[in-house]
Amino acid sequence: MSTETAAPSARRSRDAALTVGALLVWLFLTPAEWAAWPPLRHAWAYNFWQYLPGFAGPTLAAIALSFALTRPRRLWIEFAQWLSASLRTLPAAVVQPAFFVLLTGALWLLREREITGDSLILSAAVNAGYAYIFPEVGATALGALGYRALAPLGFGVFPAAQFASCVFGATTALILTKACSRFGDGRSGLGAPLAALILSAGLLRVFAGHIEVYPAVLMFSSLYIWAAMGALDGRIGLWTAALALGFTIWSHVAALFLLPSLWVLCGLTLPSPSVIRWFRRSLGATVWAALPGSLFLLWALTLGPEADADRLLSKMLEIAGVEPAALPKSWWVRFTTDAPIPGVGLDYVFLSAAHFKYLANAFHVLAPAGLIILVVSLARTPREFLSPKSLFLGSAAAATGVYATLVRPFWGPFDWDLFAMTGLFFGALAAQVLASPPARRLFKEAVAIAIGFQLVYVGLPFVLLAAVETRPAGPFATDVFPTEFFRGAPPSPPLLPWL
C-alpha cells in the first residue's frame, strides 16, 4: 500500500475511534445527568441537568451529541477556525481589551443569585472591616481593597465581591491563554483552545460571581504557569517565576504545596547538571517566593490592624493543631476510624470509600476531560510526560493533588472549590500533553470534544444552577445550608446521601 493511500486510511481509523469513544461517553453521561444510573444517583457532580428547567436537558444533550458526531463536530471546528482567523486580522491591542470586557460582562450576567455558605462568612468579614483573613491572606486582602474602592461607586459588599470575581476570571483567561501558547514547542498558537480546555468545566463557576478566595488564587496560579513557561523557554528569568509563586502563596497559604514544583523548575533550567548549583538556585528562588508573603506579614504584625494580626496567629496555631479549633471541626482528613468525628460538615477517613467518592466527584467537576486525557496519554505516549514542561506541570499537579487528598472539606459538596487550584494544574498538564507532537494528529477533534462535553455536562449547568431558578430535584441545589453551621451544630440529614 502506498504512503498516499495509507495516510488517509489511518486518519479515518483514528477519527472513527474518536467518534465511537465520544458516543460511548455521551451514552454514559447523558442518562447520568438525569440520575438514571443507580450508582451515580447520589454522585452530586454527575447529575446537574435534573435541577434545570425541563427544556434544558434535551437541548444540552443535543449539543453534546453534535460534538460526538464527526460531521457536526467538524462544523464546530471550522467555525472556531474562522473566528480565530478573523480575530487575528485585528490588532491585539483591540482584541484583548474587548475580550476582557465581554468575558467580564458574560460572567457578571451569569453570576450567582443566592449568597450562602462561605460567601456569607467572607462578605460579613469584609463588611465588618477585616483587612484580611488567614490562610487566604492575599485573596481576602484584595477582596477588602476591592470593596473599599467600589463602595463610593454605589457597590454593596456582595456586588463588589462578585464583580471582583468576574474581573479575576477575565484576567485569568488572558493570562492562561498566554501561558498555554507556550505549551508544546511554544510555537503552536494553541493558547486559546488549550485555555478553554482548562477553564470550560467547573472552574468556570469559580469566576461567575462566586464570592470566594479562589478567583484570586487561580489568577496568581495562572501567572505562575506563564512565568514558568517563560523560564523554561529562556525568555524570562527564574526569579520572575519565583516571585509569581510568591504572590500565589500570599493569596492562599495552600500554595506552599507548589514549592516543590519551583525546585523542579530550578533543576530544569540549569544549563548543566550540578547538585550544588541546583541547591543554590533553589535557595535563591525560595527567597524570592517568600518575599511577597513576608513583606505582607511584616506589615500585618506591625502596622496592620491588631485584631486581624491576632486572628492570623490564632488561625495559624489552629491549623497546625497547636490550639483547639473555635468550632468542632478538623482541617485535615482523619487517618484512623477511631478518631473523634468533627461536628461541622461531613467527615471521612483517609482513602476510605467515602474519601474516594468525594475526590471522584470533585475532580469530575473541575477537570473531567483532563483526567481522561492524562490516563490515555500515559498509556499511549508516556515519554511526553518527560519533557521539561510536562515535568514541571506534573510536579505541580502531583503536589496540589497531595493537598487535595489531605485537606478536608467542611461542608460536603459545597466545598468543591477547595480543589480548584489542583484542577487548574491537572488541566494544564493535560493541555501540555495535548500540545505535544504525537497528539497533534487528533488535536482539533479531541479538544473540540473535550471542550464541548465539559461545557455541556459540567461548566454551563453548574453555572446555571446558581444563576437561574432551579427545580428542587435534590439537596445540592436547594437551600440546605443551615444557619446552625455557624454555631458548630452537626450537618442536616439531607446532605448525607451525597457521600
C-alpha positions as CSV (number, residue, x, y, z in Angstrom):
1,M,0.0,0.0,0.0
2,S,1.4,3.4,-0.9
3,T,2.0,6.1,1.6
4,E,-0.6,8.3,0.0
5,T,-3.2,5.6,0.5
6,A,-2.2,4.6,4.0
7,A,-2.3,8.1,5.5
8,P,-6.0,8.9,4.8
9,S,-6.9,5.3,5.9
10,A,-5.1,5.8,9.2
11,R,-6.7,9.2,9.7
12,R,-10.1,7.7,9.0
13,S,-9.5,5.0,11.5
14,R,-8.4,7.5,14.2
15,D,-11.4,9.6,13.5
16,A,-13.7,6.6,13.8
17,A,-12.2,5.5,17.0
18,L,-12.5,9.0,18.5
19,T,-16.2,9.3,17.4
20,V,-17.0,5.9,18.8
21,G,-15.3,6.8,22.1
22,A,-17.2,10.1,22.3
23,L,-20.5,8.4,21.6
24,L,-19.9,5.9,24.4
25,V,-19.1,8.8,26.8
26,W,-22.3,10.5,25.6
27,L,-24.4,7.4,26.2
28,F,-23.0,7.1,29.7
29,L,-23.1,10.8,30.8
30,T,-26.5,11.8,29.3
31,P,-28.6,9.3,31.4
32,A,-26.3,10.1,34.5
33,E,-27.4,13.7,34.3
34,W,-31.0,12.6,35.0
35,A,-29.9,10.3,37.8
36,A,-30.7,7.2,35.7
37,W,-27.7,5.2,36.8
38,P,-28.3,3.9,40.4
39,P,-24.6,4.0,41.4
40,L,-24.4,7.7,40.4
41,R,-27.8,8.8,41.8
42,H,-26.1,10.4,44.8
43,A,-23.0,11.5,42.9
44,W,-23.5,15.2,43.2
45,A,-21.2,16.1,40.3
46,Y,-22.8,13.9,37.6
47,N,-26.5,15.0,37.6
48,F,-26.7,18.7,37.3
49,W,-29.3,18.7,34.5
50,Q,-32.0,17.4,36.7
51,Y,-32.1,20.7,38.6
52,L,-32.5,22.8,35.4
53,P,-35.8,23.7,33.7
54,G,-37.3,20.9,31.7
55,F,-36.2,22.0,28.2
56,A,-32.5,22.4,29.3
57,G,-31.6,18.8,29.5
58,P,-32.7,17.7,25.9
59,T,-31.1,20.9,24.5
60,L,-27.8,20.2,26.2
61,A,-28.0,16.5,25.2
62,A,-28.4,17.5,21.5
63,I,-25.5,19.9,21.7
64,A,-23.3,17.2,23.3
65,L,-24.3,14.8,20.5
66,S,-23.2,17.4,17.9
67,F,-19.7,17.3,19.4
68,A,-19.7,13.5,19.4
69,L,-20.7,13.0,15.7
70,T,-18.0,13.6,13.1
71,R,-19.7,16.0,10.7
72,P,-21.3,18.4,13.2
73,R,-18.1,18.3,15.2
74,R,-16.1,19.5,12.2
75,L,-18.6,22.3,11.6
76,W,-17.8,23.5,15.2
77,I,-14.1,23.3,14.4
78,E,-14.5,25.2,11.2
79,F,-16.4,27.9,13.0
80,A,-13.7,28.2,15.6
81,Q,-11.0,28.4,12.9
82,W,-13.0,31.1,11.1
83,L,-13.4,33.1,14.3
84,S,-9.7,32.7,15.1
85,A,-8.6,33.8,11.7
86,S,-10.9,36.8,11.8
87,L,-9.6,37.9,15.2
88,R,-6.0,37.6,14.0
89,T,-6.6,40.3,11.4
90,L,-7.3,42.7,14.3
91,P,-4.6,44.2,16.5
92,A,-4.1,42.6,19.9
93,A,-4.5,46.0,21.5
94,V,-8.1,45.9,20.4
95,V,-8.9,42.2,20.7
96,Q,-7.6,41.6,24.3
97,P,-9.4,44.6,25.9
98,A,-12.6,43.7,24.1
99,F,-12.3,40.1,25.2
100,F,-11.7,41.2,28.8
101,V,-14.8,43.4,28.8
102,L,-17.0,40.9,27.1
103,L,-15.9,38.0,29.3
104,T,-16.3,40.1,32.4
105,G,-19.8,41.1,31.3
106,A,-20.8,37.5,30.5
107,L,-19.6,36.2,33.8
108,W,-21.5,39.1,35.5
109,L,-24.7,38.1,33.8
110,L,-24.3,34.5,34.9
111,R,-23.3,35.4,38.5
112,E,-24.7,33.6,41.5
113,R,-28.0,34.9,42.6
114,E,-28.1,33.5,46.1
115,I,-25.3,34.2,48.6
116,T,-24.7,31.3,51.0
117,G,-22.1,29.4,53.0
118,D,-18.6,30.7,53.0
119,S,-19.6,33.6,50.7
120,L,-21.6,34.9,53.6
121,I,-18.7,34.5,56.0
122,L,-16.2,36.3,53.7
123,S,-18.6,39.1,52.9
124,A,-19.5,39.6,56.6
125,A,-15.8,39.8,57.4
126,V,-15.2,42.4,54.8
127,N,-18.3,44.4,55.8
128,A,-17.1,44.2,59.5
129,G,-13.8,45.9,58.5
130,Y,-11.4,42.9,58.3
131,A,-8.3,43.7,56.3
132,Y,-7.5,40.0,55.6
133,I,-8.2,36.5,56.9
134,F,-5.7,33.7,57.3
135,P,-4.9,31.4,55.5
136,E,-6.3,33.2,52.4
137,V,-4.3,36.4,53.2
138,G,-3.8,38.0,49.8
139,A,-7.1,36.9,48.3
140,T,-9.1,38.3,51.2
141,A,-6.9,41.5,51.3
142,L,-7.7,42.1,47.6
143,G,-11.4,41.5,48.3
144,A,-11.3,44.0,51.1
145,L,-9.5,46.6,48.9
146,G,-11.9,46.0,46.1
147,Y,-14.9,46.7,48.3
148,R,-13.4,49.8,49.7
149,A,-12.6,51.0,46.1
150,L,-16.1,50.2,44.7
151,A,-18.2,51.3,47.7
152,P,-18.0,55.0,46.6
153,L,-19.5,53.9,43.3
154,G,-22.5,52.5,45.0
155,F,-21.5,48.9,45.2
156,G,-22.6,46.9,48.3
157,V,-20.3,44.3,49.8
158,F,-21.9,41.4,47.8
159,P,-21.9,43.0,44.4
160,A,-18.4,44.3,44.9
161,A,-17.1,40.8,45.7
162,Q,-19.0,39.3,42.7
163,F,-17.6,42.0,40.4
164,A,-14.1,41.2,41.6
165,S,-14.7,37.5,40.9
166,C,-15.7,38.3,37.3
167,V,-12.7,40.6,36.8
168,F,-10.3,38.0,38.1
169,G,-11.9,35.4,35.8
170,A,-11.3,37.5,32.7
171,T,-7.8,38.3,33.8
172,T,-7.1,34.6,34.4
173,A,-8.4,33.7,30.9
174,L,-6.0,36.2,29.3
175,I,-3.0,35.1,31.4
176,L,-3.7,31.4,30.9
177,T,-4.1,31.9,27.1
178,K,-0.6,33.4,27.1
179,A,0.8,30.6,29.2
180,C,-0.8,27.8,27.1
181,S,0.6,29.4,23.9
182,R,4.0,28.3,25.2
183,F,2.9,24.7,25.7
184,G,4.5,22.0,23.5
185,D,7.1,23.6,21.3
186,G,5.9,27.1,22.2
187,R,5.1,27.9,18.5
188,S,1.8,26.2,18.0
189,G,-0.5,29.1,18.6
190,L,-2.8,26.8,20.6
191,G,-3.2,29.1,23.6
192,A,-6.9,29.9,23.2
193,P,-8.2,26.3,22.8
194,L,-5.9,25.0,25.5
195,A,-7.0,27.7,27.9
196,A,-10.7,26.9,27.1
197,L,-10.0,23.2,27.7
198,I,-8.8,24.1,31.2
199,L,-11.5,26.6,32.1
200,S,-14.6,25.1,30.5
201,A,-15.5,22.8,33.3
202,G,-16.2,23.7,37.0
203,L,-13.5,26.3,37.1
204,L,-16.0,28.4,35.0
205,R,-18.2,28.8,38.1
206,V,-15.4,30.0,40.3
207,F,-15.4,33.2,38.3
208,A,-19.1,33.6,37.7
209,G,-19.7,36.0,40.6
210,H,-18.7,33.3,43.1
211,I,-17.7,35.0,46.4
212,E,-14.7,33.1,47.5
213,V,-10.9,33.4,47.7
214,Y,-10.3,31.1,44.7
215,P,-10.7,33.5,41.8
216,A,-7.6,35.4,43.0
217,V,-5.8,32.2,43.8
218,L,-6.4,30.8,40.3
219,M,-5.3,34.2,38.7
220,F,-2.0,34.1,40.5
221,S,-1.6,30.3,39.8
222,S,-2.0,31.1,36.1
223,L,0.6,33.8,36.4
224,Y,3.0,31.3,37.9
225,I,2.4,28.9,35.0
226,W,3.0,31.6,32.5
227,A,6.2,32.7,34.2
228,A,7.4,29.1,34.5
229,M,6.9,28.5,30.8
230,G,8.9,31.7,30.0
231,A,11.7,30.5,32.3
232,L,11.8,27.1,30.5
233,D,11.9,28.8,27.1
234,G,14.7,31.1,28.3
235,R,12.6,34.2,27.7
236,I,12.4,35.5,31.3
237,G,14.4,35.0,34.4
238,L,13.7,32.3,37.0
239,W,13.2,35.0,39.6
240,T,10.0,36.1,37.8
241,A,8.5,32.6,38.2
242,A,9.6,32.5,41.9
243,L,8.0,35.9,42.5
244,A,4.8,34.8,40.8
245,L,4.7,31.8,43.1
246,G,5.3,34.1,46.0
247,F,2.1,36.1,45.1
248,T,0.3,32.8,44.7
249,I,1.3,31.7,48.2
250,W,0.4,35.2,49.5
251,S,-3.0,34.8,48.0
252,H,-3.5,31.4,49.8
253,V,-1.1,29.6,52.0
254,A,-2.1,26.2,50.5
255,A,0.1,27.3,47.5
256,L,3.0,26.3,49.7
257,F,2.4,22.9,48.3
258,L,3.7,24.3,45.0
259,L,7.2,24.9,46.3
260,P,8.5,21.5,45.1
261,S,7.4,22.5,41.6
262,L,9.6,25.6,41.9
263,W,12.6,23.5,42.9
264,V,11.9,21.2,39.9
265,L,11.8,24.3,37.7
266,C,15.2,25.3,39.1
267,G,16.7,21.9,38.1
268,L,15.1,22.0,34.6
269,T,16.5,25.4,33.9
270,L,20.1,24.5,34.8
271,P,22.4,24.7,31.8
272,S,24.3,21.6,33.1
273,P,23.6,19.1,35.9
274,S,25.0,20.1,39.3
275,V,23.6,19.4,42.7
276,I,25.4,22.4,44.3
277,R,24.2,24.8,41.6
278,W,20.7,23.4,41.8
279,F,20.7,23.8,45.6
280,R,21.9,27.4,45.4
281,R,19.4,28.2,42.7
282,S,16.5,26.6,44.6
283,L,17.5,28.5,47.8
284,G,17.6,31.8,45.9
285,A,14.3,31.1,44.2
286,T,12.7,30.2,47.5
287,V,13.8,33.5,48.9
288,W,12.1,35.3,46.0
289,A,9.0,33.2,46.6
290,A,8.9,34.2,50.3
291,L,9.2,37.9,49.6
292,P,5.5,38.9,49.0
293,G,4.2,37.0,51.9
294,S,7.0,38.0,54.3
295,L,6.6,41.7,53.5
296,F,2.8,41.5,54.0
297,L,3.2,39.6,57.3
298,L,5.7,42.2,58.4
299,W,3.2,44.9,57.7
300,A,0.4,42.9,59.2
301,L,2.1,42.2,62.5
302,T,3.5,45.8,62.9
303,L,1.4,48.4,61.1
304,G,-1.7,46.4,60.3
305,P,-4.9,46.2,62.4
306,E,-4.1,44.5,65.7
307,A,-7.3,42.4,65.7
308,D,-6.5,40.9,62.3
309,A,-3.0,40.1,63.4
310,D,-4.3,38.3,66.5
311,R,-6.7,36.3,64.3
312,L,-3.9,35.4,61.9
313,L,-1.7,34.0,64.7
314,S,-4.6,32.2,66.3
315,K,-5.6,30.5,63.0
316,M,-2.0,29.5,62.2
317,L,-1.8,27.7,65.5
318,E,-5.3,26.1,65.0
319,I,-4.3,24.7,61.5
320,A,-1.1,23.4,62.9
321,G,-3.0,21.6,65.7
322,V,-1.4,23.5,68.5
323,E,-4.6,25.2,69.6
324,P,-8.2,23.8,69.5
325,A,-10.5,25.0,66.8
326,A,-13.1,27.6,67.6
327,L,-15.7,25.3,66.1
328,P,-15.7,21.5,66.4
329,K,-14.1,20.9,63.0
330,S,-10.9,19.5,61.5
331,W,-8.7,21.0,58.8
332,W,-7.4,17.6,57.6
333,V,-8.9,14.2,56.8
334,R,-8.8,11.6,59.6
335,F,-6.2,8.8,59.4
336,T,-7.9,6.4,61.7
337,T,-11.5,5.2,62.2
338,D,-11.5,5.7,65.9
339,A,-10.6,9.4,65.8
340,P,-13.4,11.7,67.1
341,I,-15.6,12.9,64.3
342,P,-15.8,16.7,64.0
343,G,-19.2,18.3,64.3
344,V,-19.2,20.6,61.2
345,G,-19.7,19.1,57.8
346,L,-19.4,15.6,56.6
347,D,-16.4,13.5,57.6
348,Y,-14.4,10.6,56.2
349,V,-11.4,8.5,56.9
350,F,-8.2,8.9,54.7
351,L,-8.5,6.8,51.5
352,S,-11.8,5.3,52.6
353,A,-14.6,4.6,50.1
354,A,-16.3,7.9,51.1
355,H,-13.0,9.8,50.6
356,F,-12.5,8.3,47.1
357,K,-16.1,9.1,46.2
358,Y,-15.7,12.7,47.2
359,L,-12.5,13.1,45.3
360,A,-14.1,11.5,42.2
361,N,-17.0,14.0,42.4
362,A,-14.7,17.0,42.9
363,F,-12.4,16.2,40.0
364,H,-15.3,15.4,37.7
365,V,-16.4,18.9,38.3
366,L,-13.0,20.6,37.9
367,A,-11.0,18.6,35.3
368,P,-13.0,15.7,33.8
369,A,-11.5,15.8,30.4
370,G,-8.1,16.5,31.8
371,L,-8.1,13.3,33.8
372,I,-9.2,11.2,30.8
373,I,-6.5,12.8,28.6
374,L,-3.8,12.1,31.1
375,V,-4.8,8.4,31.5
376,V,-4.9,7.8,27.7
377,S,-1.7,9.7,27.1
378,L,0.1,7.9,29.9
379,A,-0.9,4.6,28.3
380,R,-0.1,5.6,24.7
381,T,2.8,8.2,24.8
382,P,4.4,8.1,28.3
383,R,7.5,9.8,27.0
384,E,5.6,13.0,26.6
385,F,5.5,13.2,30.4
386,L,9.3,13.5,30.5
387,S,9.6,16.8,28.6
388,P,10.7,19.7,30.8
389,K,7.3,21.5,30.6
390,S,5.4,18.3,31.4
391,L,7.8,17.5,34.3
392,F,7.2,21.0,35.8
393,L,3.4,20.9,35.4
394,G,3.4,17.2,36.6
395,S,5.3,18.2,39.8
396,A,2.8,21.0,40.4
397,A,-0.2,18.7,39.7
398,A,1.2,16.0,42.0
399,A,1.9,18.4,44.9
400,T,-1.6,20.0,44.7
401,G,-3.0,16.5,44.3
402,V,-1.5,15.6,47.7
403,Y,-3.1,18.8,49.1
404,A,-6.5,17.9,47.7
405,T,-6.1,14.4,49.3
406,L,-5.2,15.6,52.7
407,V,-7.5,18.7,53.1
408,R,-11.0,18.0,54.4
409,P,-13.9,19.9,53.1
410,F,-16.0,21.4,55.9
411,W,-19.4,21.1,54.2
412,G,-19.6,18.2,51.7
413,P,-20.3,19.1,48.1
414,F,-20.5,22.8,48.9
415,D,-16.7,22.9,49.3
416,W,-15.9,21.7,45.8
417,D,-13.9,24.9,45.2
418,L,-11.3,23.8,47.8
419,F,-9.8,21.8,44.9
420,A,-9.8,24.5,42.3
421,M,-6.1,25.0,42.3
422,T,-5.5,21.3,41.9
423,G,-7.9,21.1,39.0
424,L,-6.1,24.0,37.3
425,F,-2.8,22.2,37.3
426,F,-4.2,18.8,36.3
427,G,-5.9,20.6,33.4
428,A,-2.7,22.4,32.5
429,L,-0.7,19.2,32.4
430,A,-3.4,17.6,30.1
431,A,-3.2,20.6,27.9
432,Q,0.6,20.4,27.7
433,V,0.4,16.7,26.7
434,L,-2.2,17.5,24.0
435,A,0.1,20.2,22.6
436,S,3.0,17.7,22.2
437,P,3.7,16.5,18.6
438,P,2.2,12.9,19.0
439,A,-1.1,14.3,20.0
440,R,-1.3,16.9,17.1
441,R,-2.9,14.3,14.8
442,L,-6.1,14.3,16.8
443,F,-5.7,17.7,18.5
444,K,-8.6,19.6,16.9
445,E,-11.0,16.7,17.2
446,A,-10.0,15.8,20.8
447,V,-10.1,19.4,22.0
448,A,-13.4,20.1,20.4
449,I,-15.0,17.0,22.1
450,A,-13.3,17.8,25.4
451,I,-14.4,21.5,25.5
452,G,-17.9,20.7,24.2
453,F,-18.6,17.9,26.7
454,Q,-17.1,19.9,29.6
455,L,-19.3,22.9,28.9
456,V,-22.5,20.8,28.4
457,Y,-22.1,18.3,31.2
458,V,-20.3,20.5,33.9
459,G,-19.4,24.1,33.1
460,L,-22.7,25.6,31.9
461,P,-25.2,23.6,34.0
462,F,-23.0,24.2,37.1
463,V,-23.0,27.9,36.5
464,L,-26.8,27.9,35.7
465,L,-27.5,26.2,39.0
466,A,-26.6,29.4,40.7
467,A,-27.7,31.9,38.1
468,V,-31.3,30.7,37.3
469,E,-34.3,29.4,39.2
470,T,-33.8,25.6,39.6
471,R,-36.0,22.7,40.3
472,P,-35.8,21.0,43.8
473,A,-34.6,17.7,42.5
474,G,-32.1,17.0,45.3
475,P,-30.2,18.5,48.2
476,F,-27.2,20.0,46.3
477,A,-29.0,22.9,44.6
478,T,-31.6,23.6,47.3
479,D,-31.4,25.7,50.4
480,V,-30.0,23.2,52.9
481,F,-27.0,25.2,54.3
482,P,-28.3,25.6,57.9
483,T,-27.6,28.7,59.9
484,E,-26.7,26.2,62.7
485,F,-23.4,25.7,60.9
486,F,-22.1,28.9,62.3
487,R,-22.8,27.6,65.8
488,G,-21.0,24.3,65.2
489,A,-24.1,22.0,65.0
490,P,-24.0,18.7,63.2
491,P,-25.0,18.7,59.5
492,S,-28.6,18.3,58.5
493,P,-29.5,14.7,57.3
494,P,-30.4,15.6,53.6
495,L,-26.6,16.1,52.9
496,L,-25.6,12.6,54.0
497,P,-26.6,10.7,50.8
498,W,-24.0,12.6,48.7
499,L,-21.2,10.8,50.4
